[in-house]
């Protein structure tokens, strides 16, 4: 498995592609603040937090999600309500 490093975050190529998609779909902005909602270290920026969250979900066994749609729904459910308001 090939891993890439983005801003001190190690994630597989597949996790990065999925995270990029989630970042685009949810319009995740640069900056800080989402890490705590995603259950990752609050010291990482928003995009890195998404990458870590996706990598953690991909490594879970048994798999938590069967489709990208399920993963997207779970991701959006983690975001604060004011994020969409």
N, C-alpha and C positions, 0 to 999 in steps of 0.2 A: 504494500500500500504506500502510495506516495503522499508525503506530508509537506505542507508549505508553511512558512512562518510569516505571519502578518502582524506587525506591531507587537512583537513578543508573544504571539499566540500561535501554537502549533495546532493545525487542523488538517484533515485529509483533503485531497483535491475535491472529492465528492462533497464533503461537508462545506467547503468553501463555495462551491457552485450553488448548493442549496441555500446557504446563508446569503449569498449575493441576491438570489431570487427573493428570499424573504425580506431583505433590506429594501429591495425595489418595490415589492408588492405592498409592504406596510409603510413605505416612505420613511424609513428610519433615518433620522438626521445624524450628522456627525455630532460629537460631543459626549457628554456623560449623563448618567441618570437611569438608564434602563437596566444596568447590571443587577441591581438589587432585586428588581422584579423578576429577572430571569434566574435568580439563584446562583449567580457567579460573583466573583470578587468585585467589589464596588470600585476598585482602582482601574478597571479597564474601561475603554471607551465603548460607546454604543455598538459600533460595528464589530468590534472584537468580542463583545458580550454575546452577540447573536452567533458568531462563529463558534464560540465555546459551547453555547447552549445546544446548537445543532450537533456538534461533535459528541457531546454527552448523550444526547437522545439517540444518536446513531449507534453508540457503543452499548446501550442498554440491552440486556438480555433477560427475558424474552423481549423482542421489539415492542415498543410502546405504540408505534404507529405503522399502519399498513400502507398508507398512501401519502403523497406530498400534501394533499388536501387536509388529511388528518393532522399532519405536522403543522401546517399553516394555521388551522383552527386552534390548536394547542398554543402556538406561539402568540397569536392575537389575544387569546384568553389570559396570557401572562401580563400583557401590557396594561398600564393604568388607564382607567376610563377617561381621564382628562387628556390622554394622548390623542383621542379621537374627537375631542370636543373643541 
